[in-house]
Amino acid sequence: MVAPRSKLSEKHWQAIKLLEQGVPRKEIAGHLGWSYDYFRDLCAGDVSKAGFTADLFKKEVKKTEVMREEKTSELLNENMFRDIIKSWRLSRN
């Protein structure tokens, strides 16, 4: 059996935006009127508990997490580079 095609609602996109901002999942669930268990299942992509949208939602959350990890890595590298340059300049004095 082929699963019905689904798309994300405005509430789903709001949840993703709040996750991007680092809002705790319990707060997001409460804010959107969802139970925490449902939101956890949605984030896990559990279609048996959160419906067919859960798979798509999980994929979008994963994209967000990858982008956040890349940005964090960039910032860490920039900070390390600045620290190295600063140490080098201080050692020359």
Backbone bond lengths (Angstrom), bond angles and torsions (degrees), N, CA, C in turn:
res aa  C-N    CA-C-N  psi(-1)  N-CA   C-N-CA  omega(-1)  CA-C   N-CA-C  phi
1 M - - - 1.457 - - 1.524 109.53 -
2 V 1.302 116.77 133.73 1.456 122.26 179.23 1.522 108.60 -88.08
3 A 1.333 115.25 133.67 1.469 120.02 179.49 1.520 109.54 -70.59
4 P 1.328 117.11 142.96 1.462 118.93 176.84 1.524 110.54 -64.30
5 R 1.311 114.87 144.46 1.461 120.32 179.17 1.536 108.44 -69.57
6 S 1.310 116.28 137.57 1.465 119.28 -179.55 1.513 109.98 -131.30
7 K 1.310 115.67 160.87 1.454 120.23 174.25 1.519 108.45 -138.53
8 L 1.299 114.67 162.92 1.463 119.94 -175.72 1.524 110.96 -81.40
9 S 1.322 114.79 142.53 1.467 121.34 177.23 1.526 109.53 -87.51
10 E 1.300 115.35 174.51 1.469 120.57 177.22 1.531 110.55 -60.38
11 K 1.336 116.86 -37.81 1.474 120.08 177.80 1.523 111.47 -62.02
12 H 1.330 116.54 -39.74 1.462 120.07 178.41 1.529 110.48 -61.85
13 W 1.340 115.95 -44.48 1.473 119.41 179.76 1.525 111.11 -66.01
14 Q 1.326 117.06 -35.82 1.470 120.12 175.57 1.521 109.79 -61.96
15 A 1.321 116.72 -43.43 1.465 121.03 179.88 1.526 110.51 -61.65
16 I 1.323 116.84 -43.02 1.467 120.84 179.20 1.526 110.32 -63.00
17 K 1.317 116.35 -43.24 1.477 120.62 178.94 1.534 110.26 -61.08
18 L 1.322 117.11 -42.82 1.464 120.81 179.27 1.531 110.96 -66.48
19 L 1.331 116.91 -37.37 1.472 120.03 176.02 1.529 109.82 -62.66
20 E 1.333 116.69 -41.20 1.471 121.11 177.90 1.526 110.98 -58.38
21 Q 1.321 115.89 -35.76 1.462 121.42 -177.91 1.523 112.53 -81.57
22 G 1.331 116.58 -3.96 1.456 120.45 177.15 1.517 115.19 85.36
23 V 1.323 116.76 15.27 1.463 120.33 178.19 1.534 108.27 -69.19
24 P 1.331 118.10 134.50 1.469 120.51 179.21 1.532 112.34 -59.57
25 R 1.313 115.80 145.20 1.463 121.28 -176.52 1.521 113.21 -59.20
26 K 1.329 117.73 -37.41 1.474 119.72 178.99 1.529 110.67 -62.21
27 E 1.327 116.33 -39.85 1.469 120.01 179.07 1.523 111.07 -67.40
28 I 1.322 116.39 -40.49 1.468 120.15 179.39 1.520 109.80 -61.98
29 A 1.328 116.37 -48.01 1.470 120.67 -179.55 1.525 110.48 -57.46
30 G 1.314 116.84 -47.71 1.457 120.73 179.91 1.519 112.47 -62.80
31 H 1.333 116.14 -42.28 1.463 122.01 -179.38 1.530 111.33 -61.81
32 L 1.321 116.33 -36.77 1.459 120.39 -176.89 1.527 113.24 -93.13
33 G 1.343 116.60 -0.69 1.458 120.14 178.33 1.520 113.95 79.16
34 W 1.318 115.88 22.09 1.461 121.63 177.77 1.512 109.28 -103.48
35 S 1.324 116.27 153.06 1.462 118.56 172.42 1.526 107.54 -74.74
36 Y 1.320 115.45 153.81 1.467 119.03 178.33 1.520 110.68 -62.55
37 D 1.332 117.88 -38.82 1.467 121.40 179.54 1.532 111.05 -60.66
38 Y 1.331 116.80 -43.08 1.463 120.49 178.78 1.532 109.68 -62.63
39 F 1.315 116.89 -46.18 1.465 120.27 -177.57 1.526 110.59 -64.85
40 R 1.313 116.91 -39.08 1.466 120.81 176.92 1.527 109.97 -61.49
41 D 1.327 116.40 -44.68 1.468 120.70 178.74 1.531 111.13 -65.21
42 L 1.315 116.43 -37.62 1.461 121.58 177.80 1.526 110.16 -62.70
43 C 1.329 116.73 -46.94 1.469 121.67 179.42 1.533 111.53 -64.14
44 A 1.323 116.27 -31.31 1.468 121.19 -179.67 1.526 111.82 -80.98
45 G 1.333 117.00 -9.91 1.455 120.61 -179.25 1.513 113.37 76.10
46 D 1.323 116.90 24.35 1.468 122.00 -177.42 1.530 110.11 -80.10
47 V 1.332 116.27 93.79 1.461 120.55 -177.00 1.533 112.84 -67.87
48 S 1.322 117.17 -24.61 1.468 118.92 179.65 1.524 111.76 -71.58
49 K 1.335 117.03 -24.27 1.466 120.24 -178.78 1.533 113.40 -108.67
50 A 1.336 117.41 -27.19 1.461 119.98 -174.88 1.529 112.97 -119.15
51 G 1.313 117.86 6.47 1.458 120.72 177.63 1.521 112.89 87.90
52 F 1.337 114.95 173.89 1.458 121.00 -174.68 1.528 113.41 -65.90
53 T 1.318 116.78 -22.71 1.460 120.27 178.87 1.526 111.54 -67.26
54 A 1.310 117.37 -22.35 1.467 121.43 -175.85 1.524 112.22 -57.61
55 D 1.322 117.82 -38.88 1.463 120.82 -179.29 1.529 110.73 -63.66
56 L 1.315 116.46 -47.22 1.464 121.04 178.99 1.531 110.75 -65.33
57 F 1.330 116.50 -40.51 1.459 120.63 179.85 1.531 110.22 -61.38
58 K 1.317 116.40 -44.99 1.466 120.57 179.58 1.523 110.64 -59.74
59 K 1.330 117.58 -41.44 1.468 121.01 179.16 1.525 111.24 -62.38
60 E 1.321 116.83 -41.32 1.472 120.48 179.12 1.528 110.90 -67.97
61 V 1.331 116.89 -39.93 1.467 120.81 177.10 1.525 109.81 -62.23
62 K 1.319 116.43 -41.23 1.472 121.17 179.54 1.528 110.67 -61.86
63 K 1.340 117.06 -42.43 1.472 120.38 177.11 1.524 110.31 -58.44
64 T 1.315 115.56 -43.60 1.461 121.07 179.58 1.526 110.69 -62.50
65 E 1.330 116.44 -43.38 1.472 120.23 -179.68 1.525 111.04 -64.42
66 V 1.329 117.33 -40.70 1.470 121.34 179.28 1.524 109.70 -63.54
67 M 1.338 116.98 -44.50 1.468 120.25 179.39 1.531 110.86 -63.21
68 R 1.328 117.26 -39.91 1.464 121.01 179.57 1.529 110.53 -66.01
69 E 1.333 116.67 -41.20 1.467 120.60 178.64 1.528 110.97 -64.59
70 E 1.335 116.91 -40.39 1.460 120.41 178.75 1.525 110.53 -64.29
71 K 1.324 116.92 -43.23 1.470 121.02 179.68 1.523 110.56 -64.35
72 T 1.325 116.79 -42.33 1.461 121.23 178.07 1.522 110.46 -61.15
73 S 1.314 116.28 -43.87 1.463 121.00 179.14 1.529 110.77 -62.45
74 E 1.328 116.51 -42.61 1.469 121.16 177.41 1.524 110.91 -58.73
75 L 1.323 115.47 -47.38 1.462 119.74 -178.48 1.524 111.45 -64.05
76 L 1.323 116.79 -40.88 1.464 120.02 177.60 1.523 111.36 -62.40
77 N 1.336 116.49 -43.29 1.458 120.20 178.49 1.524 111.76 -63.36
78 E 1.331 116.93 -41.09 1.463 120.55 177.45 1.525 110.82 -61.96
79 N 1.316 115.99 -43.97 1.468 120.04 -179.88 1.522 111.36 -65.32
80 M 1.334 117.54 -41.39 1.467 120.23 178.48 1.525 110.11 -63.90
81 F 1.321 116.83 -41.79 1.463 120.93 179.63 1.536 110.01 -62.04
82 R 1.339 116.37 -44.78 1.468 120.05 177.86 1.520 111.27 -60.37
83 D 1.348 116.60 -42.46 1.462 120.71 179.47 1.521 111.49 -64.06
84 I 1.318 117.28 -38.99 1.468 121.05 178.88 1.526 110.25 -64.87
85 I 1.322 116.26 -46.03 1.470 120.38 179.00 1.522 110.24 -62.40
86 K 1.317 116.21 -43.41 1.462 120.45 -179.74 1.531 110.32 -62.03
87 S 1.320 117.17 -45.19 1.474 121.04 178.17 1.514 111.14 -62.44
88 W 1.303 116.75 -41.56 1.464 121.19 179.81 1.526 110.13 -62.35
89 R 1.339 116.29 -44.65 1.471 120.20 -179.93 1.529 110.89 -64.10
90 L 1.325 115.92 -40.81 1.466 119.43 179.55 1.534 111.37 -66.36
91 S 1.306 116.95 -34.74 1.481 120.72 -178.88 1.512 111.59 -72.30
92 R 1.304 118.18 -20.88 1.469 121.35 -179.24 1.526 110.89 -81.96
93 N 1.310 117.70 -16.27 1.488 120.62 -177.88 1.490 111.22 -84.01
